[in-house]
């Protein structure tokens, strides 16, 4: 928290590989700060279950290469985006939820076993090349007025449904359990290596292999 509060516009804060517990980061009112870990399973931020791990105000913020453990995310969101634009890539969220009141962009993200992402009426949420599995409250819960854009994603085994609420959702080239209208969408068992073991790599023969679009997708996933 001290390093990020001292950061200037365009600075990168690098977190070494380690497990950090009881993390609380109140993002400063400074644009274009990047918080970068050493990668999934290497840099892990664990919350207290009482306050959010990261709270982002009305700025542009980038987060990448970090695993998050919300530790009882029903008590508090892991990520709160109250304003601005948060870009999150190459991250893994466990026991986590997010509360979004502005713009959230997710790329190459796994969201597992938490409460999913809650979008208010002012929110715009996009997800590309990401997997949402086993979240209660759905992968996404949307208020009327919230906009979602989902591309090249897998939404599976979330309850009570994959997407809940009254927001506007556009999904393409995605595998969504029980189906969702959109170009290239399917509803077929994704055939993970072991969802129970949190290994969401796809087995040979998975219907999701080569089922996405390269347009707007990252170069690696």
PyMOL commands that set and color helices and strands:
alter all, ss='L'
color gray80, all
select helices_A, chain A and resi 2-5
alter helices_A, ss='H'
color red, helices_A
select strands_A, chain A and resi 12-14+18-20+25-26+33-36+43-46+54-64+67-69+79-94+97-100+103-112+116-119+124-128+131-133+140-142+147-151+154-156+163-165+168-172+175-176+192-194+199-202
alter strands_A, ss='S'
color yellow, strands_A
deselect
rebuild
show_as cartoon
